[in-house]
Amino acid sequence: MASKSTIAGDVLLYVPNLIGYLRVICTVLSLILMISFPQRWIIAVILYVASFVGDLFDGMAARKFDQCSLFGGLLDMVTDRCSTAGLLCALSHEHNERPVLVLLFTMLIILDISSHWCQMYFTSSFKQHHKSAEGNRNSFALVRWYYSYYYFFGYCCVGTEFTYVAIYILTKVTSLDQYETVRLGCEYFLMISIPACITKQIVNVSQLCSACHAVAAHDAEQKNK
């Protein structure tokens, strides 16, 4: 008997994509709490971290159940970028009386979204995954190295995200004596995570330039045929 054909509805209900939907829900709820109900900041942080950790499990589920999909990759990328942008917006809201910080957080949003969008566009144009060695064979050396070494990649991504989380927590606990241990923990953690965050921004700049150069090189190649 012939096997059942896969339809769009089946892909939408893949296990990793269901995890992705839960990530979206956690992110949305956390941002609502951060901005509209700031007194619930502990729950907001828990929800945000849960969404971030879910990024690990959706990938594991995709491989375990053989349910990798373009839609899953798209959902994962959009969730990651929107989550980070939302948290940076929440930080801007917390520091709205300090224009320099608001500008910094805004520039980080722009760099994060533009670099990843260009990378995704570049590799998708050649029908490659944006993290694959084949997809990045024409990328700058730093970008190739970044996606080739899992632990370095993880350090930069996790360090960057938790730098923003730690800064958010500090905005809530700095003036509260009962959270002195939390404050000290965040400050010590930032000593480890800030270098990762800075490195990630350097990679983002390189990724943006690399992707734009690769697309321009492809245009030139097509023009010369």
Disulfide bonds with the S-S distance in Angstrom:
none
